[in-house]
Amino acid sequence: MRSPFVRRWLALATGLLAAATVVTAGPVAAGPVAAGPVAAEPSATPPPVIPLPPEWDPGFYLPPSDVVAATEPGAIIAVRQVRIADFGLLPIDVDAWQVSYRSNNSRDEAIPAVATLIKPRGQAPAPRKLLSVQLAEDSTAGYCAPSYALQHLSIAAAAGQIVVPAEFLFAQAALSQGWAVVVPDHQGPNSAYAAGPLAGRITLDGIRAATDFAPLEVGPGAPVGLYGYSGGSIATGHAAELHRGYAPELNIVGAAEGGVGADLGAALSMANNQLTSGLVFAAVVGLTREYPDFSAYLDQRLDPLGRALVAVKSPLCVQYQSALLPFLNLTGMIGSDGNPLDDPPVAAMLDDTRMGKSVPDMPLFLWHSAWDEILPLAATDTLVDTYCRDPNTSLTYTRDHASEHIVAEVVGGPAALLWLRDRLDGIPAPAGCTTSDAGTMAATPGALDFLGDSLAAKFASLFGMPLGSR
């Protein structure tokens, strides 16, 4: 439940935006669509419009609850074509749609979800390969979601959502390979940042929607890869663990996770009184939206400073979440006789969001900075050890020693996408588990060439060459 302060702030901010907004293109299809692949052929590139953020677009983002409940998980409720752009400014020459679909929360209750589907305009063998890219939203307001932030003329970047458009360059590297891309709003309709089991379900149902959407040229049996870093690794890791039980029909051939958010309790402990505490506090706020017992616990225990921070930070995107009031004593704001992380409502939430409950049934590529200042390396080491107790696990794990959290994605992302390319091409992953320590992952064989080719394709797109048309 948002505080009156937050509701007033959102009303003011979105009201100002709406005053300068023209109506977006309406859905191509609405209501529960018929079973089977959804057909909505791309029209000419949509004209420029100022898109509405989710807070002001409930008809698409929040369809009636009875409609959602009557729809199967992953089934599309509505579709509309959109324009996407770099940082909201430079349009990207691809076909793109938003889909509203049904998913489930971590209590298996029906919820609406939204994803962005993107197809390069070049020819590709059928079925087209699909990469599900979980971008690090890391925010607690709807206008920070990828589906809004990726749109042409959105103001998300100016409002503090700088991570989503920056990370989208990795999705564009996938598009330059001729792959289709699905980008889910994996935090769900309540912006439940860091709620991994929720994010995993939304991610898998987004892939279901993508494979059922005929214009994407993917199809139900298409090979699918998962990619996510930092906040996106939370969604990716949980989707990989849930795949066998939740969506076994999906042909997921590999998952790449970097800067892995394996254990939120460990991350909170490391951030306490540190520079990164502002970002981790945003995760605390996000988790209250998915875990009612944890929310009630904080309502009773938070001190006045904590309550004020919840009110002030709730409507913010990642840049301002991180920068506003760092060096917080996170555990000190919670009244407890001992360590609040041990109190039952907190411990239950931390246990539910911790990775390692099951071993993913696809090959894995993990990487982490040895000096990561946000997500502790030790938690990823423990996760790898847990997975590798299963003799059937195929896992490649690299610790990068010439980076910190942000640089690790820049130097490790190309290696991860190169690894995913092999999996999508049907090349078997190495058997067993391999852990290595690298000076820099930029030296991974082939990674610089892959990066160079991707950047060349992106550069050519600025001069009229459709991305992925080669």
Residue, then its C-alpha position, 0 to 999 in steps of 0.5 A: m500500500r503506497s503512502p499518501f505522500v507517494r500517491r500525491w507525488l505520483a499524481l503530480a509527476t504523471g499529471l505533468l507528464a499527461a499534460a504533454t502526452v498524446v494518446t498512444a496507439g491502441p492495442v492490436a488485439a484485446g481481451p483473451v486471445a484465441a488459443g494458438p499462435v497470435a497473428a498481428e502483422p507489423s504495419a509501417t513503423p508507428p508514428p512518433v507519439i509520447p508514450l504513457p507510463p504504466e501509472w497512466d495506462p491501466g487499460f493495457y497494464l492492468p486488465p480486469s482481474d476476471v479477464v486475467a484469471a480466465t487466461e492461461p499463464g503466458a497467454i496474451i491478453a492484448v498486443r500493440q505495436v511500439r517504437i523503441a529507441d536508445f535512451g528514449l531518443l534515437p529510434i531503432d529500426v526493428d519491429a517491436w510490440q508490447v504484449s499484456y499477458r497473464s502470469n502468476n505471483s509467488r503464491d500462484e495467484a493470477i496477475p497481469a504482466v507486460a513484455t516487449l517483443i522485438k524482431p530484427r527485420g532481416q531474414a532468419p532460419a525458421p524458427r527464429k532463435l529467441l533470447s529473453v533479456q532480463l534488464a536490471e530495472d532495480s526501481t520501485a515505480g512503474y515508469c521505470a519498467p523496461s516496457y516504458a523506458l525502452q520506448h521512443l520519447s519516454i522520459a524514463a532516462a531523464a527520470g533516473q532509469i539509466v540502467v535499462p537503456a544502457e543494458f539494452l545495448f546487450a539486447q541489441a547485440a542479440l538482435s544484430q545476430g538475427w535473434a528475436v528478443v523478449v524483454p519482460d517487466h519482470q518486477g510485475p505490476n507492483s514493481a516488486y524489485a528483487a522478488g525472484p520467484l515472481a520475476g522467474r514466473i513472469t520471465l517464463d510466461g513472457i517467453r510463452a507469450a513470445t513463442d505464441f506470437a506469430p509475427l515474431e517468427v519464433g514458434p513453440g519449439a524455438p531454441v531460447g536463451l536467458y540473459g540477465y545481470s545484477g537485478g536481471s540475474i535475479a529474474t534469470g536465475h529463478a526462471a532457470e530454477l523454475h523451468r522444469g516445474y513451471a514451464p517445461e515445454l519451453n526449449i530453453v537451451g542455456a542461461a547466462e547470469g552475471g553479477v548474481g543476486a543469489d542471496l539477498g540476505a548476504a547482499l543486505s548485510m554487505a551493504n549495511n552502512q555502505l555506499t550501496s545501501g540506498l540501492v539495497f534499501a530499494a530492494v527492501v521496499g520492493l520485497t514488501r510488495e510481494y511478501p505480505d508478512f514481511s510488509a506487516y513486519l516492517d510496518q510494525r518495526l521500522d523507525p521514523l527514518g525508515r518510514a520516511l525513506v520508504a515514502v521518499k524512495s518508493p516513487l524513484c528509479v534506480q539512479y535516484q534510489s542509489a544516490l539518495l541517502p547512502f551509508l544507511n544503517l539498514t538493520g538499525m532502522i528495524g527494531s529487533d531484539g537481535n539480528p532482524l534478518d533472523d526474525p521469522p517474517v524476514a528469514a522466510m522472505l530471504d529463504d524464498t528468494r535465495m537461489g539454489k533450491s533446485v538445479p536448473d535443467m539447462p547449461l549455465f554460464l555464470w560470472h561475477s567480479a571478484w571485487d563486486e561491491i554490491l552483490p557478494l562473490a561468496a554467495t555466488d561461489t556457494l550457489v555454484d557449489t550447490y549446483c555442482r553437487d549434481p553430477n549432471t550439471s553443466l556450468t561454466y563459472t568465471r570470477d573476473h579480477a579486473s573489474e567491479h560490479i558495473v565493469a564486470e558486465v561490460v567485459g563479461g557480457p560479450a563472453a556470455l552472449l558468445w556462449l549463448r550463441d553456441r547453445l542457440d546454434g545447437i553446440p553442446a555445452p561442456a559437461g560438468c562444472t568449470t570454475s576459473d579466475a580471469g584477469t579480464m573476461a574481455a580476453t575470452p577468445g572471440a569475445l572482442d570480435f563478437l563485440g566489434d561485430s555487434l558495435a559495427a552493426k549498431f553503428a551501421s543502424l545509425f545510418g539507415m541499416p536495419l539492425g540484424s538485417r545482415 
